Amino acid sequence: MELQKESKEKTLYKYQIEDLNTIFKCLDESDDASNILYQLPTGGGKTVVFSEIARRYINQTNKKVVVLTHRIELSAQTSKMLNGFGVKNKIINSEVKELRDQDEYTCFVAMVETLNNRLQEEKIEINNIGLVIIDEAHYNSFRKLFKYFENSTILGVTATPLSSNIKLPMKDNYQKLIVGESIVSLIKKKFLSKANMYNYDVSLRTLKLGINGDYTVKSSEELYGNQSMLGKLLTAYTEIAKGTKTLIFNNGINTSKYVYETFKKAGYNIRHLDNKNNAAERRNILHWFSTTPDAILTSVSILTTGFDEPTVETIILNRATRSLTLYFQMIGRGSRILPHKKEFTVVDMGNNVARFGMWNAPIDWQEIFHFPDFYLENIKNDEDIEREFIYEMPKALKAKFSKSKNIEFDIKTEYKKVFAQGLRSKIVLEKSIEQHATICLENAEDVFEARILAKQLKEEITFRVRQYSYCIMNNTKNYKEWLEEDYEKKLRSNISRKFAAKM
């Protein structure tokens, strides 16, 4: 990796220096009060770049810089990085009530809520601010501070230049987007690890969308907290990630606790972390996670920002999200590179890859920035994703049907044949039931054993019924549930009839 010296204290990589020069060129050519947005993937070193921007800006203009963050951990990390670049800074936290010593500093690091409160109370007035740097700029909470810095240049920094709120697009607050190095380029240049992606098809029919546009915690807890999904998660870990340092993201504290209990019962080394843990507990858990090779940490979304643990080998998305930002943030936690770690694993349990595309796939950030409503409205919906599902029988179940020559049955192909012959569509399900009954009897000694095998086909029956409902374009929940019940009843009846005829 090529290193290039840019200041006495810290070094920057070539791509970071190129971005830095582009940003300063843009600052020189813009009006004093114009706002610029800078995009760089998670793991690309955004804090390093904007710390050097702060240092250079202060030296060139003799004006001061404010850096805004949305979390206390980010404030401390940012302040430390700025010190490394020789930028004398002060953190404005809840303990700072006024700024009598502001002349001693050239830079201030503040949490958005704290600074907003102080400015509203008129207890603080920071003089001579030329540049405001906003970390994780896609969060809407920063907008309330813009009015206090109308005569300053604002530089937003983010991995995903897409506001989480469709009604508050980022283009309303920033005039220009500067796009940094892509994920695929950072992998190629050995700055990021390569992701090996695995996905398990999950039916998300029961999930509900909240007012923020993402799936509600309540509906997520109901889906991901049930025994079937917990079993599927455990199987996925065992098949793909066993023994690796693993971070599991959930949408809900209860789900995370169920995950903890499930893995603990299975004998795995796991801990649970949520925002109710105090600072000492959090430090203890994160230290354990850092120093334990086979550690599994299950949490909610609190580790998506301000958390850097390069030794993570596996990321499990045990949730679905419609937030592109969250998708990149979660996977980004595993992308840090180390001398012995060139790859990491992503296990997707929420159809997120089908929704957003591969993590390292090319993405047109300029188009997303300029036309966010178009992008958000065209995110794949769950029904379209599920249409493309391909059911694959688990190995253990497949072994129970080893006496049958063929256990496959393609609903879509059969429907096309029936439709071409002008026959009634229900014949497709009748043929499917016939095939299921046949393979159950071929692999059973008696009718009771055949019925037990039929019960284990529930997932495949759900899949076949769903495929059939897409074909006939009747995809209502009640209709599909009725079809499933009817299918299972007719399958039991068919097995009994076949067995009687055989006897």
C-alpha positions, 0 to 999 in steps of 0.5 A: 500500500502506497503511503504519502505524507501530508502532515507531520503527524499523520499520513494519507493514502493517495486516493485520500489526497486526491479527494482532499485536493478535489474538495479544496478546489471546490471550496476555492471555486464556491461561494463562502456559504455554499454547501458540499457533500463528500461520499466515501465508503465505510472503512475508506477513512472519512475521519482522516480526510476531514481531519486533514481538511480541518488542519489545512483550512485553519492554516490557509484561512485563519478561520475556525472549524466546527465538527458536528457528530451525532454520537458521544463515541464519535465525538471522542474518536474525532477529537483524538484524530484531530489531535493526531493532525495537530489540530487543537480542539475542544469537545462541546459536550453536556458538561460545557455550559459556556466557552470562555476559553474559545480563543485557545482553540481553532476547532470545536467538536460538538454533538448536534443536540448539545450544541443546538441546546447551547445556541438556543439558550444563547449561552454559547457563541462561537466566533470566526467559524469558516467551515462546519464539517458534518460527520454521518451527514445523512442524518436529518438531525443536523438540519436544525443547526444550519441556520446558525452557520449561514455565513459558513461553508458546510461540508457534509461527509457520509458513506451514503448520500441519501437522506432516510426521509424521502421528504427531506432530500440532501440536495435541498441542503447541499449544492454539490456531491463529490464522490470518492473511491468506490468499494470495488476499487478500495478492495482491489487496492487492498484497503478493504476486505472482500465480502463473501455473500450468502443469502437465505430466502426469507418470506417477509409477508408479515413485516409491516412498514413504519412511518420512517419507511423501514420495517417496524420493530414489532413486526420484525420481533414477531418474525425473527423471534419465532422458533423457525427463524431462530433455528434457521439462523443457528443453521446458517451460522453452523453451516457458514460461520462456525468458529469465526468472530461474528457480529449479528444485527437484529431489529429489536432487543427481544430478538437479540436476547432470543438469539443469545439464548438460542446460541448459548443453549447450542454451546456457542460463545455469545454475548448480547449488547443493547443501548440499555447496557451502561458504559462499563458493561459496554466496554467490558463486552466490546473488550471481550469481543475484541480479544476472543477469537470465536466470539459472537456478539448479538446486538441491535443497530447500536454498532452501525456507527462509532464502532471499529473492530477490524477482527470481525470475520462474519456479519449476519444480517438477522433482519430486513431493512429498506434503508440503503444507509443501514445496509452499507453500515452493517456490512461495513463493520466487517470490511476492515482489512488486516495482514491476516484478513483479506476476506470476510463473510456476510450472511443475509437473512432478510433478502437485503442483497436482493433488495439493494444489490451486492455490497461491492456492486457499482452504484451511481451516487450522483443519480441517488443524490439528485433524484432520491425520490426516484431511487426510493420509489424503485427499491424492490418490494418484498413481493417481487423479491419473493417471486424470484425465490428458489426453494432448496430442500435442506440436506437433512430433509433431502436424505429422508427422500433418498429412495425417490428418483426425482423430488423436484416439481416446477410449479411455473413450468407446469402452469405454462403447460396447463395454461397452453392446453386450456385446462383449469389452473387447479390441475397444477396443484393437484399434480403437485399434491400427487408428486408429494404423496408419491415421494412420501410413500416411496420413502415410508414403511407405513401410512403414519410414517408417510404422513410424518414426512408430509408434515416436514414438507411444510416449507416447500408446500408454502413455496409451491402455493406462493408460486402458484398464486403468482401464476394466477395473479391472486396473491392475497394473504387469506387466499394463500393461507386457505390454499396451504391448508387445503393442500395439506388436507388433500395431501394427507387424503391422497397418501391414505388413498394411495396406501389403501390402493397399494394394500 
